[in-house]
Amino acid sequence: MNAPRHVPVLLDRVVALLAPALDHPDAVLIDATLGLGGHSEAVLERCPQARVIGVDRDPQALAMSRERLASYGDRFTGVHAVYDEIPDVIADLGLREVAGVLFDLGVSSMQLDLPERGFAYSIDAPLDMRMDGTTGPTAADVLNTYSAGDLTRILQKYGEEKMAKRIASAVVREREIEPFTNSARLVELLYASIPAPARRTGGHPAKRTFQALRMEVNDELRVLERAMPAAVEAIGLGGRVVVESYHSLEDRLVKRTFADATRSTVPDDLPFLPEGSEPSYRLVTRGAEQANEAEIEENPRAASVRLRAIERTRPRTISSSGKGAAS
């Protein structure tokens, strides 16, 4: 098995956004999508007062990161969890709040580069696509059991695939002959289902279908929908949440969460803002930042990244139970 390549996207910018929040003793960063630990390693190197709690649902990635970051001793802790479990992770570590939370969403370099994981369409491999290969249905299960209507829905919603209905019908027809098990047969079906003119634009014809299957198998949007408000609530005064997303639906969800957090509850027609009614957060980035041409040329996975960050500007209120409450 070849070692996976790992090129963190917007590494310097991500660390620069996090650094002000981590510049104090006992600062804790939750790297909610640890992967192979590239962002975490940079934070540990450049923010000497910070500890990092690395969260990943993929046991294989977690093991590799623990080995990679072992030299940092107790400044790094790896936790096997899904990132919507952030409140439980924080509580289990005896913390009330953290200084930062980082999300680098989507599929990791390791998962793409190891063919046996089934995420890549360029090599024939089992149709798995589970980020945690120990639990849950596979991409093959989705292809072989979902109705044509449900397949159409996920291809349209998660893959923005214009040929979704045609592809779904072909999948249902072909699985009656033989269930889907490997990626090559699915890729062949996609080439046959998508007309030649449509194949000439938008990249590889399998890209959108594989993305949609991955997002469905791992329940990515619903997990993110729970995780984002939890992360925003978890940071203390001066803390920051930094998010890299690669899909329009992910970025829209992040944008909405940040907008809600930074919006004042005072009526718009009030001529002044009463003291104490200011929003508890401010946006750190102006809109969504993107990678420049040089980075995209060096790392094509950076082409679709959208980077957003938010900072808490008012202290958290702590309830009698010890849990943070909305300010």
Beta strands, then each sheet from edge to edge (+ up, - down):
strand 1: 27-31
strand 2: 50-56
strand 3: 76-80
strand 4: 98-104
strand 5: 235-245
strand 6: 281-283
strand 7: 306-312
strand 8: 317-318
strand 9: 324-325
sheet 1: 3+ 2+ 1+ 4+ 5+ 7- 6+
sheet 2: 8+ 9-
end
